[in-house]
Amino acid sequence: MPEPAGRCHGDLGLGKRQLLKGWPDLWLAAGDAPGLRARPMAAAPPEPDQTLALPDALLLRVLACLPEPHLTGAASLVCRRWTRLAGRLRRRLAVRDWGFVAHRLPYRFPDLADLDLFPASIAAPTAAAPHAAAPLLTCGAVSLTLDTSADPPLGACRFLDDDALDRGLAAVAASFPNLRRLSATAAAESGGLMAIAGGCPTLQELELHRCTDLALRPVSAFAHLQILRIVAASPALYGTGEGGGVTDIGLTILAHGCKRLVKLELLGCEGSYDGIAAVGRCCAMLEELTIAGHRMDGGWLAALAFCGNLKTLCLQGCSRIDDDPGPAEHLGACLTLESLQLHRCQLRDRRALHALFLVCEGAREIQVKNCWGLEDDMFALVGLCRRVKFLSLERCSLLTTRGLESVVTSWSDLQSLEVVSCNKIKDEEITPALSELFSNLKELKWRPDNKSLLAASLVGTGMGKKGRVFFKRILPAHQRIKGKVLNYSAGVAT
């Protein structure tokens, strides 16, 4: 039976016009309901930002609780206010664009204490540069050109001009008076570093790349400098002329100017006995000395005896230790030395290695990592150090178990031993004397070869077993008999 006019199913007595007022806008297409005008739905009001009620001081305390990755990532992208506040909390920054240094750096990060400008001082390769079509070798922030027709084929690293470097350093000195650590590229002129010395009185750590003797002149103006890292200018890498590195002259300049140094790192420096002796005499507070890839003349080892407060000596990437160490009776010794560290060094010169251990005979900790040429007869020279308490050997592939035992069993004060990835040291060659020594140690880390490392990582997995042994370990209630497996619990042979 048809419904009365003006009614429809489900309208509950309401008129059609009143019912259509509640329909969504999408239900009303053009021409479907003449005389009716669709009303646009009101957008939901945005939820108010609750953080707007917090003052900057309180919000800074909240953001300060975030770890560094979240503070520099997601938190700084919330809004402009959070970006500004997150920049005020940043204390360390590595800049990759030199134009950012002079213009926006002081406003974006006003309270920096650790600033690395070295990546920004490297000029990016451009199409107008020579050898633009040559391939590039990129390692981190450094890009070098490769020219197959040249000898050597590796081109020099291109840096910004000295005027731009000095202007950037002057801007940093004017904006960051509380700077504690700075890494920069040394310029031929000393105006930029002098501005840093005057504008950053609390600077304690300085790292200089492409350094020469003349570039070390303003270092004496840093009154509170305690840590200095010098990367000498190499003609092959930086394109400088011959003789443009750090020699005895530069070492003498920094020795007389930085008498409060506690830690000194020399990378690729030249010099000889006189330069190291000047550092030892003048820097009475020096406790840690690192020498990496040096090009020093023979006889420099004897000058280490002048370092009266030296506690740690680290040699890294040295293709040679000392070509002519001199007579043993003239070497002297570092009486306060506690730690000797050898990383990626060539240890094939027996005379130089003998001289090194004589100078460091009082060392209590010896670390040898990734060194070449350390055979049994060369390792026997370590026995000259009679007070060793900690020995760490890593990737010494020529050392055998017998060579290790002959040295460590002669030390009565040894407390800790680490042997990692020394492939010629075998577990099955351990003697009772060596086992007794292991039982008396306070700390032992024993992973001599890859097999031992693999076995330790597969404990409990059942892998690495074969045949009958495998089935005994995995199925203890089964036994393999003439090709069959007997299940004792069920009493059925399959």
Beta strands, then each sheet from edge to edge (+ up, - down):
strand 1: 92-94
strand 2: 114-116
strand 3: 136-139
strand 4: 142-145
strand 5: 181-185
strand 6: 205-211
strand 7: 227-232
strand 8: 263-267
strand 9: 288-292
strand 10: 312-316
strand 11: 339-343
strand 12: 365-369
strand 13: 390-394
strand 14: 416-420
strand 15: 443-447
strand 16: 478-481
strand 17: 484-487
strand 18: 492-493
sheet 1: 1+ 2+ 5+ 6+ 7+ 8+ 9+ 10+ 11+ 12+ 13+ 14+ 15+
sheet 2: 3+ 4-
sheet 3: 16+ 17- 18+
end
